[in-house]
């Protein structure tokens, strides 16, 4: 379960618990003969009886609920980042794979192992691996010349992992600072 899902679930649970608590308090207060404690529910009922569906408050509330619902729907339908990447089966019946951090580490080591690269950063997505390599040279032409070797090294590192679905690889090189 993603962190956003947990936070939304906690907020929803607290809101429902708070609403249930208010209902319980109001029912007990009514049973013991005391008036409303939280809100004057007769005024709320009167307002609801006299307000039409075309009233500004109703329309604004509906739009807010619609937007909130769409945001929650999009959040739930957005695919989660995979926790691990399946490797090609080597032994029948044995499920193997790599964590995102493991794939990133292998790719980072390959990129930084290229002669002329001072440092690199790697982003591993669902279907793509993005590498940004910084050259030791300060000229853009030399940095562009490293794109091929870095791409070859990264591709070889990903091939050695024997992932079940090979990711798309994109490499960007930059000149180092002078």
Secondary structure, DSSP 8 states (H G I E B T S, - for coil): --HHHHHHHHHHHHHHHHHHHHHHHHHHHHHTT---SSS-HHHHHHHHHH--TTSHHHHHHHHHHHHHHHHHHHHHHS----SEEEB--SSTT---EEEHHHHHHHHHHHHHTSTTEEEEEEEE-SSEEEEEEEESSSSHHHHHHHHHHHHHHHHHHHHHHTBSS--EEEEEEE----
